[in-house]
Amino acid sequence: MATRKVVSVVGAGNVGEHVASLLAIKGFADVRMFDIPRKEGDKVFEPVKGKALDMKQMISAMDIDAKIDGFTVTPEGEGYEPIIGSDIVVITAGFPRRPGMSREDLLEANIRILSTIISKVRQYAPNAILIVVTNPVDIMTYVAVKLSGFPTSRVMGMAGVLDSARFKAFIAEELGVSPKDIHAYVIGGHGDEMVPLISISNVGGIPLKDLIPKERLQEIIHRTRFGGGEIVNLMGTSAYHAPAAAVVDMVEALVTNSKRILPCSVYLDGEAGEYYGVRGFCVGVPVKLGNSGVEEIIKVPMIEEEREMWERSVESVKRSVEIAEVMLGEKSPS
Ligand code: APR
């Protein structure tokens, strides 16, 4: 009997617990969650263990066979032994964005958290595929590439699937069609300068630009770009249902070796880097996902307008990467 894949989720907050719960419901992998304890006065809570127990009972109620466990770790990196044997490690640990806070504000604190986690993954699950969710995601994915030393095909950030899902949801609502029949891609950095690829987007094969008037399309693009912020302003914290579903989409493609083409933040260098004008950092592009991770970087065609948008987006990621490099001590401040 083939052994089941193991997916570990580090950081079982809003996004992490929904990733775990969706994975358990889908039932295609065993799930292990890791998170720190929470202190209230003298009382120490271990929410991750409680969440795992609750989910075990949820799948029992749903008649699903899946294995799900929760482990308490310390911020200093103790308690990670059960991550041994993980095929995929999803990292959501970190501080979420609060209203008015930019993704870059989060950089320093989240780099610190990530470096401890990555050192433990290197120690206990050196063959795992890493999916980084922690924001600012393109930068954190770059940090994960640098700190893990893993082949770049085994490190990817989740952003494009979420941005594309948001774009598709708005288009579906606009046209009254199923999102399933919409092929719309959002690439570039996961920030306000993300790049919707209108020229190749279509609904049931019909080009998007022939279905939605230009001005209205611009409004939809604007809403997509600020889709995260719209939810932060409503909830006071960042989104988690769609982000979790986007992670699960990626995990499913990896675990089932489906060879799906999904936009992910990946390290660009070499020939693909040259095509995209990126040398040695991570930005969102369509990639083919299979058992071994990123199996191919797709060189997607862009019209001139999109290419200009792409360059602006890359420039903005590059600036943050330079700040991260200083924090990582790879480069002294200029
Ligand atoms: N080790 C393990 N877990 C940690 C650590 C650490 N050092 N520090 C924080 N965490 C955990 C928190 O305890 C919390 O449960 O990470 C979890 C983060 O969850 P939330 O605060 O609920 O944040 P969430 O909405 O899930 O977002 C997680 O994804 O979309 C991004 O911007 C978002 O970077 C954020 C990440």
Residues whose N, C-alpha, C, O or C-beta is under 5 A from the ligand:
A	BS01	APR	G11 A12 G13 N14 V15 G16 F34 D35 I36 T74 P75 T92 A93 G94 F95 P96 R97 I113 V133 T134 N135 S238 A239
